[in-house]
Amino acid sequence: MDLYDILKYLDFANDLALLLHRIQDMRDKTRALQVQGAKVGLKINATKTKLWCIGTKRGDGVMVAGGWIEEVDEFTYLGSIVSKKGGTDEDTQGRIGKARQAFVMLRPIWRSTALTTKTKLRVFRSNVKAVLFYGSETWRLTKELEQKLQVFINNSLRNILQIWWPRKISNKELWRQTGQQPIEQEITQRAWGWIGHTLRRPDRHVVKRALEWNPQGEAKERETPAHLTMYKNGRVGEETPRVE
């Protein structure tokens, strides 16, 4: 089985992504998946299945289980938002929203007088920043997105330290007191850690080979992300059926 055969079927838990060149191929594979699934009592949920096409006009689409699969410009997959623009803008906004919810839920901890600031910061790193930075290793950040992320972090830290107006403190002093790094530096370190972990894998490992895999089978010049090279977010012709 070559690399294309391995990568065109991405299976995670009860989610399956099919990556194919042509819409007709997608119809054939979806039909085959439906037939094989029925043999073991599984069926595709048409309402939870999405079709995503890049570089083609909206066509007749794909039908499954007697219904048409909704064609979308973006969707959430494995907790991250994927879109035709790469998904970083949408994913970042979504991550900030989820991290803010996590922070609010932990309000009793931030207000507790029985816990030290050190303990509160450890909880913040493990329960809030972990939510915020999920999938950040492949983000293509702009200055605007960095600013939004940094503002959320700074406001959260000031809330934990109970720094209210008219008391003032610079961002650098805030980071020093809490042992934090600027957002740009932290995400860059996470990205390098991820790419290093991937490159240390054996040459024939599917994860390492996927870095240079192109679904169209054509070599294209790679753009250089602002903070790292060698990876991009885009995927082509994805359908994400959910098997139940």
Order of alpha helices (4+ residues) and beta strands (2+ residues): alpha-beta-beta-alpha-beta-beta-beta-beta-beta-beta-alpha-alpha-alpha-alpha-alpha-alpha-alpha-beta
